[in-house]
């Protein structure tokens, strides 16, 4: 666990999912905010579950995550306040370029998972309580239950690392589209094999840690950051962040 926050009005501690970091979004979104406000942002990129836990403990000021059920619980229990929609993208199922499980052409993500399980082809799971991991487990439940075979690998790693491992192992995995677009050029052995199912929708929200629960947090800085992410300029940066002509995230606060 991180050391307790000191009352440093010049710093903002942000806990966020690895996809916002691995996709490169934060590297273009945070510097203009720091220049505008004079604040310095300390980024802690972990799975959404761990990010929310840091917020519950008062170890950060604000969280930017993608697990709506956990976000709503975080707010309902009084740990978070002023949640705002920020952006969305979607999840994709990627796998070996020769698609040994014959996933291409399946009608749903659950059907794709069923084919992977039936074929026993390696699948790499984040296994880290991240938003991606939560979605993956939901899809496995729809497909008949969480796998237990040796082909199913829970690795406890972030999205970039999991994609790299999947490429090396010739395995399937579930990825957020932003991270996939950002690093797919380094993954010659993988391709998207299933996409477009409405169940793969992936929204992101930002939430301030409640100062009534944790008086030491930098609540005013958190509010400034929320205002930045949902401002015309912040949303424009998100909208215009592309790679190879592909949009990584779609803004939701201002469309």
C-alpha positions in Angstrom: 0.0 0.0 0.0 1.1 3.5 -0.7 2.2 5.8 2.1 -0.7 8.1 3.4 -1.2 11.3 1.4 0.5 14.4 2.6 -1.5 17.6 2.2 0.4 18.7 -0.9 -1.8 21.1 -2.8 0.6 21.0 -5.8 0.2 17.2 -6.5 -2.6 15.1 -7.8 -2.6 11.3 -7.3 -4.4 9.5 -10.1 -5.2 5.8 -10.0 -6.2 4.5 -13.4 -6.4 1.4 -15.5 -3.4 0.2 -17.5 -5.3 0.8 -20.7 -5.2 4.6 -20.4 -1.4 4.4 -19.8 -0.6 1.6 -22.3 -2.6 3.3 -25.1 -0.5 6.5 -24.7 -3.6 8.6 -24.0 -2.4 10.0 -20.7 0.9 11.1 -22.2 -1.0 13.6 -24.3 -3.9 14.3 -22.0 -2.1 15.1 -18.7 0.7 17.5 -19.7 -1.7 20.3 -20.9 -3.6 20.0 -17.6 -0.4 20.2 -15.6 0.7 23.3 -17.6 -2.8 24.9 -17.1 -3.0 24.3 -13.4 0.5 24.0 -12.2 -0.3 20.7 -10.6 1.9 17.6 -11.0 0.1 14.3 -11.6 1.4 11.1 -10.1 0.0 8.3 -12.2 -0.6 4.8 -10.7 -1.6 2.5 -13.6 -3.1 -0.7 -12.3 -6.3 -2.7 -13.0 -9.6 -0.9 -12.3 -10.2 -3.1 -9.2 -6.9 -2.1 -7.7 -7.4 1.5 -8.7 -10.7 1.7 -6.9 -9.2 0.0 -3.9 -6.6 2.7 -3.7 -9.4 5.2 -3.7 -11.2 3.3 -0.9 -8.0 3.5 1.2 -7.6 7.2 0.5 -4.2 6.6 -1.1 -5.2 8.6 -4.2 -7.3 11.7 -5.0 -9.1 10.6 -8.1 -9.7 7.4 -10.1 -10.2 6.9 -13.9 -11.5 3.4 -14.5 -13.7 1.2 -16.6 -15.8 -1.1 -14.5 -19.2 0.6 -14.1 -20.6 -1.8 -11.5 -17.6 -1.4 -9.3 -17.7 2.4 -9.9 -21.3 2.6 -8.8 -20.6 0.5 -5.7 -17.6 2.8 -4.9 -19.9 5.8 -5.0 -22.8 4.1 -3.2 -20.6 3.2 -0.3 -19.5 6.8 0.1 -15.9 6.4 -1.1 -16.3 8.3 -4.3 -18.2 11.5 -5.3 -18.8 13.4 -8.5 -18.6 10.6 -11.0 -18.6 11.7 -14.6 -18.7 9.8 -17.9 -15.5 10.5 -19.8 -15.2 8.3 -22.9 -15.7 4.8 -24.3 -14.3 2.3 -26.7 -14.9 -1.4 -26.9 -13.2 -4.7 -26.3 -12.0 -7.0 -29.0 -11.0 -10.7 -28.9 -7.6 -11.2 -30.5 -5.9 -14.4 -31.3 -3.3 -16.2 -33.6 -3.4 -15.0 -37.2 -4.3 -18.6 -38.3 -7.2 -18.6 -35.8 -6.8 -22.3 -34.8 -10.1 -22.2 -32.8 -12.0 -20.9 -35.8 -13.4 -18.0 -33.9 -13.9 -15.7 -36.9 -17.5 -15.6 -38.0 -19.0 -16.3 -34.6 -22.1 -14.3 -33.8 -21.2 -13.2 -30.3 -18.3 -12.8 -27.9 -19.7 -15.7 -25.8 -19.8 -17.9 -28.8 -16.2 -17.0 -29.6 -15.2 -18.0 -26.0 -17.0 -21.3 -26.3 -15.1 -22.1 -29.5 -11.8 -21.3 -27.8 -12.7 -23.5 -24.8 -13.8 -26.3 -27.0 -10.6 -26.2 -29.0 -8.4 -25.9 -25.8 -6.2 -23.3 -27.5 -4.3 -21.2 -25.0 -6.1 -18.1 -23.6 -4.2 -15.5 -21.5 -6.3 -13.8 -18.9 -5.4 -10.6 -17.1 -6.4 -12.3 -13.8 -6.0 -9.0 -12.0 -9.6 -7.8 -11.2 -9.2 -5.1 -13.9 -12.2 -3.9 -15.9 -11.0 -6.1 -18.7 -10.8 -9.1 -16.4 -14.3 -8.4 -15.1 -15.7 -8.3 -18.6 -13.8 -11.4 -19.6 -15.2 -13.3 -16.6 -18.7 -12.1 -17.5 -18.2 -13.5 -21.1 -17.0 -16.8 -19.7 -20.1 -17.0 -17.5 -22.2 -16.5 -20.6 -20.2 -19.1 -22.4 -20.8 -21.7 -19.7 -18.4 -20.9 -16.9 -14.8 -19.9 -16.0 -12.3 -22.4 -17.6 -10.2 -24.6 -15.4 -8.0 -26.3 -18.0 -4.2 -25.9 -18.3 -4.8 -23.9 -21.6 -6.3 -21.1 -19.5 -3.5 -18.8 -18.2 -4.2 -16.2 -15.5 -1.2 -14.0 -15.3 -2.0 -11.0 -13.1 -0.5 -8.5 -15.6 -1.6 -5.3 -17.4 -3.0 -5.1 -20.9 0.2 -4.4 -22.8 2.0 -7.3 -21.1 -0.9 -9.7 -21.7 -1.0 -8.9 -25.4 2.8 -9.4 -25.6 2.4 -12.8 -23.9 -0.5 -13.8 -26.1 1.6 -13.0 -29.2 4.5 -15.1 -27.8 2.3 -18.0 -26.8 0.1 -18.0 -29.9 -2.8 -17.5 -27.6 -6.2 -15.7 -27.5 -7.1 -12.9 -25.2 -9.6 -10.1 -24.6 -8.2 -6.6 -25.0 -9.5 -3.0 -25.0 -9.3 -1.6 -28.5 -7.2 1.4 -27.5 -4.3 -0.6 -26.2 -4.6 -3.0 -29.2 -4.4 -0.2 -31.7 -1.5 1.4 -29.8 0.8 -1.7 -29.8 -0.5 -4.0 -32.5 2.5 -3.2 -34.7 4.6 -5.1 -32.1 2.3 -8.1 -32.3 2.8 -9.8 -35.7 1.3 -13.1 -34.5 -2.1 -11.7 -33.5 -5.2 -10.3 -35.2 -8.7 -9.4 -34.2 -10.9 -12.5 -34.5 -14.1 -11.2 -33.0 -15.5 -7.7 -32.5 -18.7 -5.7 -32.6 -20.8 -7.5 -30.0 -22.7 -4.9 -28.0 -21.6 -6.8 -24.9 -18.1 -5.6 -25.6 -18.9 -1.9 -25.0 -16.3 -0.4 -22.7 -17.1 2.9 -20.9 -14.7 4.9 -18.7 -15.6 7.1 -15.7 -13.7 9.5 -13.5 -14.5 9.8 -9.7 -13.1 12.0 -7.0 -12.3 10.3 -3.6 -14.7 11.5 -1.0 -12.9 14.0 1.4 -15.4 13.2 4.1 -14.0 9.7 4.2 -10.4 10.8 3.7 -9.8 14.4 4.7 -6.2 14.3 3.5 -7.0 13.9 -0.2 -6.5 16.7 -2.6 -10.2 17.1 -3.4 -9.9 20.5 -5.1 -7.3 19.1 -7.5 -9.5 16.1 -8.2 -12.3 18.4 -9.1 -10.0 20.3 -11.4 -9.0 17.1 -13.1 -12.6 15.9 -13.5 -13.4 19.3 -15.0 -10.5 19.0 -17.4 -11.3 15.5 -18.7 -14.9 16.6 -19.3 -14.1 20.1 -20.7 -14.3 21.0 -24.4 -10.5 21.0 -24.7 -10.1 17.7 -22.8 -12.7 16.0 -24.8 -11.2 17.3 -28.0 -7.9 15.8 -27.1 -9.6 12.4 -26.5 -11.5 12.7 -29.8 -8.5 13.6 -31.8 -6.2 10.9 -30.4 -5.6 8.5 -33.2 -3.1 6.0 -34.5 -2.8 4.9 -38.1 -6.0 6.7 -38.7 -7.9 4.8 -36.0 -9.8 6.4 -33.1 -8.7 4.9 -29.8 -11.4 6.4 -27.6 -14.7 8.3 -28.2 -15.6 11.1 -25.8 -18.8 10.9 -23.8 -19.0 14.2 -21.8 -19.1 16.4 -24.9 -19.9 14.7 -28.3 
